[in-house]
Amino acid sequence: MQAESLHSGRTAAQVAAAPIMALDRVSKQFGPLKALDGLSFDIRSGEILGIAGPNGAGKSTLLNVCTGVLKPTSGALSFEGQAVAGLAAHHYCGLGIARTFQIPQIFSSMSVEENVATGALFGPTERLASGAIKDRVDEALAITGLASQRRQPAGQADLLTRKRIMLAAALATEPKLVFLDEPLSGLNGEEVDIFVALFRRLHSARGLTLVVVEHKVRALADLSDRILILNAGTLLCLDRPEAMLRDARVIDIYLGARNFA
Ligand SMILES: Nc1ncnc2c1ncn2[C@@H]1O[C@H](COP(=O)(O)OP(=O)(O)OP(=O)(O)O)[C@@H](O)[C@H]1O
């Protein structure tokens, strides 16, 4: 357990906290294809959980199931002890579950600030009337490094900035648990470092639980408390990054020399 505190500076007891989300034998079938096949694992409160696996392993399907975009074909999904499988996606957001996409989903005709404000509208409804929206937007802009660009048109933003905008909009929903779908894709080495540092910052500042799906395994190992390797819709390995990088099954079945370079 000691090693689990190395990445985020938290104690083993904090990392081993109660699950914020639990999957129990979750399957998702598309016709005859089992994209997820009886997956069971917990997402621990306050951890950064990395998810990797080969193309078609079921990573995006898993994110879609965990965020209410897809209903599982079978199995149980709970958030903070409450059964959530089958709820509409907007209920997930209201509970404190947010996500970002591999390709930034932003409104090009709006300003940076307006984009983030649309996220704030999907936050906890009980605080919508109290003027808290501006505070949510300001905080999300500040933590993602966008405050000085708030009035600029989002449509002119470069890829890194578009990713920041999408992340800020997700943060403005005041989430407890954020799923990030390939957040580093398309970024160069320097930009990857910037974004990894940003995830660490918002994780330690907000105490957020982060689930990061990513093909860049080295960066994922550097960032995560634990890594889950999916293979053909099943759980191949769920362990500390150090152990995952040494696991012969992972090296043989998925990673290969190219990804370890
Ligand atoms: N809506 C869908 N209808 C039919 N099949 C689907 C659908 N979505 C995903 N699949 C299939 O389910 C399997 C898992 O797909 P998924 O996109 O979850 O994998 P992935 O691990 O995210 O892959 P990648 O790394 O390439 O993004 C694949 O065989 C895919 O073709």
The ligand as an SDF file (V2000), in Angstrom:
LIG
                    3D

 31 33  0  0  0  0  0  0  0  0999 V2000
  -22.4100    1.5460  -30.7390 N   0  0  0  0  0  0  0  0  0  0  0  0
  -21.7800    0.4190  -31.0570 C   0  0  0  0  0  0  0  0  0  0  0  0
  -22.3590   -0.4930  -31.8470 N   0  0  0  0  0  0  0  0  0  0  0  0
  -21.7410   -1.6490  -32.1650 C   0  0  0  0  0  0  0  0  0  0  0  0
  -20.5010   -1.9830  -31.7440 N   0  0  0  0  0  0  0  0  0  0  0  0
  -19.8590   -1.0890  -30.9510 C   0  0  0  0  0  0  0  0  0  0  0  0
  -20.4610    0.1450  -30.5880 C   0  0  0  0  0  0  0  0  0  0  0  0
  -19.5850    0.8170  -29.7870 N   0  0  0  0  0  0  0  0  0  0  0  0
  -18.4970    0.0400  -29.6900 C   0  0  0  0  0  0  0  0  0  0  0  0
  -18.6640   -1.1000  -30.3920 N   0  0  0  0  0  0  0  0  0  0  0  0
  -17.7040   -2.1930  -30.4690 C   0  0  0  0  0  0  0  0  0  0  0  0
  -17.3990   -2.5700  -29.1290 O   0  0  0  0  0  0  0  0  0  0  0  0
  -16.0170   -2.9010  -29.0150 C   0  0  0  0  0  0  0  0  0  0  0  0
  -15.3840   -1.9960  -27.9870 C   0  0  0  0  0  0  0  0  0  0  0  0
  -15.3520   -0.6960  -28.5230 O   0  0  0  0  0  0  0  0  0  0  0  0
  -14.7740    0.5480  -27.6950 P   0  0  0  0  0  0  0  0  0  0  0  0
  -14.9120    1.7560  -28.5750 O   0  0  0  0  0  0  0  0  0  0  0  0
  -15.4030    0.5950  -26.3660 O   0  0  0  0  0  0  0  0  0  0  0  0
  -13.2340    0.1540  -27.5320 O   0  0  0  0  0  0  0  0  0  0  0  0
  -12.0000    1.0630  -27.1290 P   0  0  0  0  0  0  0  0  0  0  0  0
  -11.1930    0.2660  -26.1720 O   0  0  0  0  0  0  0  0  0  0  0  0
  -12.4770    2.3780  -26.6410 O   0  0  0  0  0  0  0  0  0  0  0  0
  -11.2220    1.2160  -28.4880 O   0  0  0  0  0  0  0  0  0  0  0  0
  -10.2650    2.3960  -29.0160 P   0  0  0  0  0  0  0  0  0  0  0  0
   -9.0220    2.3500  -28.1950 O   0  0  0  0  0  0  0  0  0  0  0  0
  -10.0240    2.0420  -30.4390 O   0  0  0  0  0  0  0  0  0  0  0  0
  -11.0140    3.6990  -28.8650 O   0  0  0  0  0  0  0  0  0  0  0  0
  -15.4210   -2.7370  -30.4050 C   0  0  0  0  0  0  0  0  0  0  0  0
  -15.4140   -4.0170  -31.0340 O   0  0  0  0  0  0  0  0  0  0  0  0
  -16.3880   -1.8030  -31.1180 C   0  0  0  0  0  0  0  0  0  0  0  0
  -16.3960   -2.0200  -32.5070 O   0  0  0  0  0  0  0  0  0  0  0  0
  1  2  1  0
  2  3  1  0
  2  7  2  0
  3  4  2  0
  4  5  1  0
  5  6  2  0
  6  7  1  0
  6 10  1  0
  7  8  1  0
  8  9  2  0
  9 10  1  0
 10 11  1  0
 11 12  1  0
 11 30  1  0
 12 13  1  0
 13 14  1  0
 13 28  1  0
 14 15  1  0
 15 16  1  0
 16 17  2  0
 16 18  1  0
 16 19  1  0
 19 20  1  0
 20 21  2  0
 20 22  1  0
 20 23  1  0
 23 24  1  0
 24 25  2  0
 24 26  1  0
 24 27  1  0
 28 29  1  0
 28 30  1  0
 30 31  1  0
M  END
$$$$
